[in-house]
């Protein structure tokens, strides 16, 4: 058996650590493992309307960083807090060639009211037919209703999913995503 140089082993360990910096603990069920399969894959195609009835498609954002942040419900406390965090950091996202798109299963009218109430400078996409959320595996059943899980996807300028955030803190998530974009831009 051939021995590997220590520098190779150290490099490999470092690469594995960096690659798993946002990984969830082991012991994931099959559904959770399927969700993780998006990292390193092309983002799913979509065509959804925003709060102003404008259509958005993945191909529009080629060449830009794209943040797809999913949230359960317009006007709920956590969703309001998360939207306000992205709003406060919006100029920094723009400086880093990043686009923010909020997505929930609410309809266009609900998004319009929510966006106006908060003065949001970015689009909220209405996935009321669950087109995108189903593709990504993040629809959650709550009895007679369904919501999108609070998860986000960071898509690089080539259209590849580079992060899938499954554990989102509404107070710090926007800052975490911004730092990840800045770090990845400098690689």
TAURHU-V551182 format. One record per helix or strand of 2 or more residues. SS is the DSSP state (helix for helix, strand for strand). FROM is the first residue (numbers start at 1). TO is the last residue. Records with the same first field share a line. If there is no record, write none. Layout:
SS = FROM-TO, FROM-TO
//
This chain:
helix = 6-19, 30-36, 58-61, 77-95, 108-118, 131-136, 173-185
strand = 47-49, 55-57, 65-70, 98-104, 123-126, 139-142, 145-148, 152-155, 160-165
//
